Amino acid sequence: MHESACASARDLREQAGAAAAVPDAPQTDPRDLVARAYALLAQETEAWQERQRADLLPGSGR
């Protein structure tokens, strides 16, 4: 019985160690985050430029 108790305790420790090694959040490649940030900035720049052009049109109220 002592051997089976030791084996059970060892199994529990191994399972706990494996669970601790799994991160809560998925790992994301930082390059992917930077690429997405650049894409968002490009979209915002385009939208800003469109607003600027609309403000310069005759009858825009400015």
N, CA, C and O atoms as a printed pandas DataFrame, in Angstrom:
     atom_number atom_name residue_name chain_id  residue_number  x_coord  y_coord  z_coord
0              1         N          MET        A               1    0.809   -1.188    0.000
1              2        CA          MET        A               1    0.000    0.000    0.000
2              3         C          MET        A               1    0.854    1.255    0.000
3              4         O          MET        A               1    0.485    2.255   -0.616
4              5         N          HIS        A               2    1.962    1.217    0.665
5              6        CA          HIS        A               2    2.839    2.378    0.732
6              7         C          HIS        A               2    3.311    2.774   -0.663
7              8         O          HIS        A               2    3.360    3.958   -0.995
8              9         N          GLU        A               3    3.664    1.760   -1.492
9             10        CA          GLU        A               3    4.125    2.059   -2.853
10            11         C          GLU        A               3    3.038    2.719   -3.686
11            12         O          GLU        A               3    3.315    3.651   -4.440
12            13         N          SER        A               4    1.813    2.247   -3.557
13            14        CA          SER        A               4    0.738    2.833   -4.350
14            15         C          SER        A               4    0.438    4.256   -3.891
15            16         O          SER        A               4    0.082    5.104   -4.710
16            17         N          ALA        A               5    0.575    4.528   -2.602
17            18        CA          ALA        A               5    0.366    5.886   -2.090
18            19         C          ALA        A               5    1.452    6.811   -2.622
19            20         O          ALA        A               5    1.167    7.947   -3.002
20            21         N          CYS        A               6    2.691    6.337   -2.654
21            22        CA          CYS        A               6    3.786    7.144   -3.196
22            23         C          CYS        A               6    3.590    7.397   -4.682
23            24         O          CYS        A               6    3.822    8.504   -5.168
24            25         N          ALA        A               7    3.159    6.361   -5.402
25            26        CA          ALA        A               7    2.920    6.515   -6.843
26            27         C          ALA        A               7    1.789    7.506   -7.088
27            28         O          ALA        A               7    1.868    8.321   -8.008
28            29         N          SER        A               8    0.738    7.445   -6.274
29            30        CA          SER        A               8   -0.377    8.385   -6.428
30            31         C          SER        A               8    0.074    9.815   -6.156
31            32         O          SER        A               8   -0.294   10.743   -6.877
32            33         N          ALA        A               9    0.878    9.982   -5.106
33            34        CA          ALA        A               9    1.375   11.318   -4.775
34            35         C          ALA        A               9    2.270   11.836   -5.893
35            36         O          ALA        A               9    2.214   13.015   -6.243
36            37         N          ARG        A              10    3.102   10.948   -6.459
37            38        CA          ARG        A              10    3.983   11.351   -7.551
38            39         C          ARG        A              10    3.161   11.750   -8.772
39            40         O          ARG        A              10    3.468   12.743   -9.431
40            41         N          ASP        A              11    2.118   10.980   -9.074
41            42        CA          ASP        A              11    1.245   11.312  -10.205
42            43         C          ASP        A              11    0.579   12.670  -10.011
43            44         O          ASP        A              11    0.481   13.464  -10.947
44            45         N          LEU        A              12    0.124   12.926   -8.792
45            46        CA          LEU        A              12   -0.519   14.210   -8.509
46            47         C          LEU        A              12    0.452   15.372   -8.689
47            48         O          LEU        A              12    0.088   16.413   -9.236
48            49         N          ARG        A              13    1.696   15.188   -8.224
49            50        CA          ARG        A              13    2.706   16.240   -8.394
50            51         C          ARG        A              13    2.997   16.484   -9.863
51            52         O          ARG        A              13    3.126   17.633  -10.286
52            53         N          GLU        A              14    3.101   15.414  -10.649
53            54        CA          GLU        A              14    3.365   15.560  -12.075
54            55         C          GLU        A              14    2.208   16.274  -12.780
55            56         O          GLU        A              14    2.427   17.131  -13.636
56            57         N          GLN        A              15    0.988   15.916  -12.414
57            58        CA          GLN        A              15   -0.178   16.563  -13.010
58            59         C          GLN        A              15   -0.238   18.035  -12.629
59            60         O          GLN        A              15   -0.584   18.876  -13.458
60            61         N          ALA        A              16    0.093   18.352  -11.389
61            62        CA          ALA        A              16    0.089   19.744  -10.941
62            63         C          ALA        A              16    1.166   20.539  -11.675
63            64         O          ALA        A              16    0.944   21.685  -12.066
64            65         N          GLY        A              17    2.330   19.924  -11.857
65            66        CA          GLY        A              17    3.401   20.603  -12.588
66            67         C          GLY        A              17    3.020   20.838  -14.037
67            68         O          GLY        A              17    3.323   21.893  -14.594
68            69         N          ALA        A              18    2.365   19.874  -14.650
69            70        CA          ALA        A              18    1.937   20.030  -16.042
70            71         C          ALA        A              18    0.869   21.108  -16.158
71            72         O          ALA        A              18    0.871   21.882  -17.114
72            73         N          ALA        A              19   -0.041   21.165  -15.195
73            74        CA          ALA        A              19   -1.093   22.189  -15.229
74            75         C          ALA        A              19   -0.495   23.571  -15.039
75            76         O          ALA        A              19   -0.962   24.530  -15.653
76            77         N          ALA        A              20    0.524   23.695  -14.205
77            78        CA          ALA        A              20    1.149   24.996  -13.977
78            79         C          ALA        A              20    1.919   25.464  -15.206
79            80         O          ALA        A              20    2.091   26.666  -15.405
80            81         N          ALA        A              21    2.381   24.532  -16.028
81            82        CA          ALA        A              21    3.144   24.901  -17.216
82            83         C          ALA        A              21    2.254   25.434  -18.329
83            84         O          ALA        A              21    2.750   26.083  -19.249
84            85         N          VAL        A              22    0.954   25.177  -18.269
85            86        CA          VAL        A              22    0.027   25.644  -19.298
86            87         C          VAL        A              22   -0.415   27.056  -18.943
87            88         O          VAL        A              22   -1.004   27.266  -17.883
88            89         N          PRO        A              23   -0.141   28.030  -19.812
89            90        CA          PRO        A              23   -0.522   29.406  -19.492
90            91         C          PRO        A              23   -2.038   29.594  -19.574
91            92         O          PRO        A              23   -2.724   28.877  -20.302
92            93         N          ASP        A              24   -2.544   30.561  -18.823
93            94        CA          ASP        A              24   -3.972   30.871  -18.843
94            95         C          ASP        A              24   -4.384   31.497  -20.174
95            96         O          ASP        A              24   -5.448   31.185  -20.709
96            97         N          ALA        A              25   -3.547   32.373  -20.700
97            98        CA          ALA        A              25   -3.851   33.055  -21.957
98            99         C          ALA        A              25   -3.017   32.438  -23.078
99           100         O          ALA        A              25   -1.888   32.006  -22.844
100          101         N          PRO        A              26   -3.558   32.394  -24.277
101          102        CA          PRO        A              26   -2.774   31.848  -25.386
102          103         C          PRO        A              26   -1.585   32.748  -25.692
103          104         O          PRO        A              26   -1.662   33.971  -25.577
104          105         N          GLN        A              27   -0.495   32.120  -26.081
105          106        CA          GLN        A              27    0.694   32.872  -26.449
106          107         C          GLN        A              27    0.478   33.503  -27.820
107          108         O          GLN        A              27   -0.008   32.846  -28.741
108          109         N          THR        A              28    0.832   34.752  -27.952
109          110        CA          THR        A              28    0.694   35.472  -29.210
110          111         C          THR        A              28    2.067   35.939  -29.652
111          112         O          THR        A              28    2.862   36.427  -28.849
112          113         N          ASP        A              29    2.331   35.784  -30.920
113          114        CA          ASP        A              29    3.597   36.234  -31.481
114          115         C          ASP        A              29    3.613   37.764  -31.460
115          116         O          ASP        A              29    2.716   38.383  -32.031
116          117         N          PRO        A              30    4.602   38.390  -30.823
117          118        CA          PRO        A              30    4.648   39.857  -30.775
118          119         C          PRO        A              30    4.664   40.487  -32.164
119          120         O          PRO        A              30    4.144   41.587  -32.353
120          121         N          ARG        A              31    5.253   39.801  -33.129
121          122        CA          ARG        A              31    5.267   40.358  -34.494
122          123         C          ARG        A              31    3.852   40.441  -35.046
123          124         O          ARG        A              31    3.535   41.356  -35.806
124          125         N          ASP        A              32    2.998   39.490  -34.670
125          126        CA          ASP        A              32    1.612   39.525  -35.112
126          127         C          ASP        A              32    0.896   40.733  -34.511
127          128         O          ASP        A              32    0.122   41.407  -35.190
128          129         N          LEU        A              33    1.161   41.000  -33.240
129          130        CA          LEU        A              33    0.548   42.160  -32.595
130          131         C          LEU        A              33    0.991   43.459  -33.250
131          132         O          LEU        A              33    0.182   44.366  -33.446
132          133         N          VAL        A              34    2.266   43.554  -33.587
133          134        CA          VAL        A              34    2.784   44.760  -34.234
134          135         C          VAL        A              34    2.168   44.915  -35.617
135          136         O          VAL        A              34    1.797   46.022  -36.005
136          137         N          ALA        A              35    2.055   43.833  -36.358
137          138        CA          ALA        A              35    1.458   43.900  -37.693
138          139         C          ALA        A              35    0.000   44.349  -37.608
139          140         O          ALA        A              35   -0.455   45.140  -38.434
140          141         N          ARG        A              36   -0.728   43.850  -36.620
141          142        CA          ARG        A              36   -2.125   44.262  -36.456
142          143         C          ARG        A              36   -2.218   45.726  -36.053
143          144         O          ARG        A              36   -3.123   46.434  -36.494
144          145         N          ALA        A              37   -1.292   46.185  -35.219
145          146        CA          ALA        A              37   -1.280   47.591  -34.811
146          147         C          ALA        A              37   -1.022   48.490  -36.016
147          148         O          ALA        A              37   -1.668   49.527  -36.165
148          149         N          TYR        A              38   -0.079   48.099  -36.877
149          150        CA          TYR        A              38    0.194   48.887  -38.094
150          151         C          TYR        A              38   -1.031   48.912  -39.011
151          152         O          TYR        A              38   -1.326   49.943  -39.615
152          153         N          ALA        A              39   -1.731   47.814  -39.118
153          154        CA          ALA        A              39   -2.927   47.770  -39.961
154          155         C          ALA        A              39   -3.996   48.711  -39.412
155          156         O          ALA        A              39   -4.655   49.416  -40.177
156          157         N          LEU        A              40   -4.169   48.726  -38.098
157          158        CA          LEU        A              40   -5.138   49.645  -37.495
158          159         C          LEU        A              40   -4.731   51.098  -37.708
159          160         O          LEU        A              40   -5.575   51.943  -38.007
160          161         N          LEU        A              41   -3.456   51.388  -37.558
161          162        CA          LEU        A              41   -2.980   52.753  -37.786
162          163         C          LEU        A              41   -3.201   53.181  -39.227
163          164         O          LEU        A              41   -3.560   54.331  -39.482
164          165         N          ALA        A              42   -2.994   52.279  -40.165
165          166        CA          ALA        A              42   -3.222   52.598  -41.579
166          167         C          ALA        A              42   -4.695   52.897  -41.816
167          168         O          ALA        A              42   -5.026   53.829  -42.550
168          169         N          GLN        A              43   -5.579   52.124  -41.211
169          170        CA          GLN        A              43   -7.020   52.375  -41.359
170          171         C          GLN        A              43   -7.402   53.721  -40.758
171          172         O          GLN        A              43   -8.176   54.468  -41.357
172          173         N          GLU        A              44   -6.876   54.033  -39.601
173          174        CA          GLU        A              44   -7.191   55.306  -38.948
174          175         C          GLU        A              44   -6.640   56.481  -39.755
175          176         O          GLU        A              44   -7.291   57.520  -39.866
176          177         N          THR        A              45   -5.460   56.320  -40.310
177          178        CA          THR        A              45   -4.876   57.381  -41.129
178          179         C          THR        A              45   -5.735   57.641  -42.354
179          180         O          THR        A              45   -5.983   58.792  -42.712
180          181         N          GLU        A              46   -6.189   56.576  -42.993
181          182        CA          GLU        A              46   -7.051   56.719  -44.167
182          183         C          GLU        A              46   -8.367   57.407  -43.794
183          184         O          GLU        A              46   -8.831   58.287  -44.520
184          185         N          ALA        A              47   -8.959   57.019  -42.686
185          186        CA          ALA        A              47  -10.220   57.637  -42.248
186          187         C          ALA        A              47  -10.005   59.116  -41.924
187          188         O          ALA        A              47  -10.845   59.951  -42.259
188          189         N          TRP        A              48   -8.894   59.440  -41.282
189          190        CA          TRP        A              48   -8.596   60.828  -40.946
190          191         C          TRP        A              48   -8.423   61.649  -42.220
191          192         O          TRP        A              48   -8.933   62.765  -42.312
192          193         N          GLN        A              49   -7.711   61.106  -43.196
193          194        CA          GLN        A              49   -7.512   61.825  -44.456
194          195         C          GLN        A              49   -8.831   62.043  -45.181
195          196         O          GLN        A              49   -9.036   63.099  -45.780
196          197         N          GLU        A              50   -9.724   61.069  -45.137
197          198        CA          GLU        A              50  -11.038   61.232  -45.764
198          199         C          GLU        A              50  -11.831   62.338  -45.077
199          200         O          GLU        A              50  -12.505   63.126  -45.740
200          201         N          ARG        A              51  -11.752   62.397  -43.756
201          202        CA          ARG        A              51  -12.443   63.473  -43.029
202          203         C          ARG        A              51  -11.862   64.830  -43.390
203          204         O          ARG        A              51  -12.600   65.803  -43.538
204          205         N          GLN        A              52  -10.557   64.900  -43.530
205          206        CA          GLN        A              52   -9.921   66.159  -43.893
206          207         C          GLN        A              52  -10.362   66.608  -45.287
207          208         O          GLN        A              52  -10.640   67.788  -45.503
208          209         N          ARG        A              53  -10.424   65.671  -46.228
209          210        CA          ARG        A              53  -10.875   66.012  -47.583
210          211         C          ARG        A              53  -12.333   66.462  -47.558
211          212         O          ARG        A              53  -12.700   67.405  -48.259
212          213         N          ALA        A              54  -13.167   65.797  -46.759
213          214        CA          ALA        A              54  -14.579   66.174  -46.675
214          215         C          ALA        A              54  -14.729   67.567  -46.082
215          216         O          ALA        A              54  -15.619   68.316  -46.486
216          217         N          ASP        A              55  -13.874   67.926  -45.133
217          218        CA          ASP        A              55  -13.938   69.253  -44.521
218          219         C          ASP        A              55  -13.535   70.341  -45.508
219          220         O          ASP        A              55  -13.969   71.485  -45.369
220          221         N          LEU        A              56  -12.727   70.015  -46.486
221          222        CA          LEU        A              56  -12.259   71.006  -47.457
222          223         C          LEU        A              56  -13.220   71.181  -48.636
223          224         O          LEU        A              56  -13.065   72.120  -49.418
224          225         N          LEU        A              57  -14.203   70.299  -48.775
225          226        CA          LEU        A              57  -15.156   70.412  -49.875
226          227         C          LEU        A              57  -16.038   71.648  -49.690
227          228         O          LEU        A              57  -16.389   72.009  -48.567
228          229         N          PRO        A              58  -16.390   72.289  -50.802
229          230        CA          PRO        A              58  -17.300   73.418  -50.695
230          231         C          PRO        A              58  -18.634   72.973  -50.093
231          232         O          PRO        A              58  -19.143   71.899  -50.410
232          233         N          GLY        A              59  -19.185   73.808  -49.228
233          234        CA          GLY        A              59  -20.457   73.487  -48.603
234          235         C          GLY        A              59  -20.332   72.544  -47.424
235          236         O          GLY        A              59  -21.333   72.008  -46.948
236          237         N          SER        A              60  -19.139   72.339  -46.958
237          238        CA          SER        A              60  -18.964   71.415  -45.825
238          239         C          SER        A              60  -19.314   72.069  -44.503
239          240         O          SER        A              60  -19.359   71.406  -43.467
240          241         N          GLY        A              61  -19.565   73.394  -44.538
241          242        CA          GLY        A              61  -19.967   74.091  -43.310
242          243         C          GLY        A              61  -18.816   74.625  -42.505
243          244         O          GLY        A              61  -19.015   75.093  -41.384
244          245         N          ARG        A              62  -17.647   74.572  -43.029
245          246        CA          ARG        A              62  -16.498   75.131  -42.285
246          247         C          ARG        A              62  -15.924   76.300  -43.001
247          248         O          ARG        A              62  -14.956   76.899  -42.530
